[in-house]
């Protein structure tokens, strides 16, 4: 079965420290992977995606993600966290089935403490 | 200039009523979606239209009926509302289908059924 997992419900990081939000996936075929962020009472915003090419993808707000095929992971990273990065982060992967919809992770709440 | 807009932002109604949520995008995108986000923040695709044609129709009660009068609009009508329909409903759009393009989300409509 095709799936995406975000193993941590919540990640706590001190401001200025590096952050990692984890995502692993299981799909047939080549994975198309996405990260989105949701601030409180707002819609989701696209951060970055991996379709093909360089395994390190750079996105909005200083975020980047590393695609690791052998570990079937696509972890979101940022070298230095800001309090304003506190939000809910979703990983998504394209379903390799017939309609190519996105399969969404359960979300990880990121809390950055001053 | 709001890219994806939804009305109303809040909707409070009683069980058994019928209600509609409207969505409009001014991005010139061909594909639009309806998502449901429950109280635990799980995101579930409900429907997707491409150029006014229904392409994704997930397992959703037939009380939910989407309508796309043109490719810039996707409305959601809900008949005989139930308590379990309480959630935040998001509209989104993307340039095309195939799970390749990033999705742009509206601000959401918080539906409360009492």
Contacts between the chains, C-beta under 8 A, distances in Angstrom:
chain1	res1	chain2	res2	distance
A	32	B	99	5.5
A	32	B	100	6.2
A	34	B	102	6.8
A	36	B	103	7.9
A	36	B	105	8.0
A	38	B	41	7.8
A	41	B	108	7.7
A	42	B	107	6.4
A	42	B	108	7.5
A	43	B	4	7.4
A	43	B	90	5.6
A	43	B	92	7.6
A	43	B	105	3.3
A	43	B	106	5.3
A	43	B	107	5.1
A	43	B	108	5.5
A	44	B	43	7.7
A	44	B	90	7.1
A	44	B	92	7.7
A	44	B	103	7.6
A	44	B	105	4.5
A	45	B	105	7.1
A	46	B	102	4.0
A	46	B	103	6.8
A	46	B	104	7.1
A	49	B	102	6.1
A	51	B	100	6.4
A	88	B	41	6.2
A	90	B	43	6.6
A	94	B	98	7.8
A	94	B	99	3.2
A	94	B	100	7.4
A	95	B	99	6.8
A	99	B	48	7.9
A	99	B	55	6.4
A	99	B	56	5.4
A	100	B	97	6.6
A	100	B	98	5.0
A	100	B	99	3.9
A	100	B	100	7.9
A	101	B	45	5.5
A	101	B	48	6.8
A	101	B	56	5.4
A	101	B	99	6.5
A	102	B	45	7.1
A	102	B	99	5.9
A	102	B	103	7.6
A	104	B	42	7.8
A	104	B	43	4.6
A	104	B	44	7.8
A	104	B	45	7.9
A	106	B	40	7.9
A	106	B	41	7.5
A	106	B	42	6.1
A	107	B	41	5.0
A	107	B	42	7.6
A	107	B	43	7.6
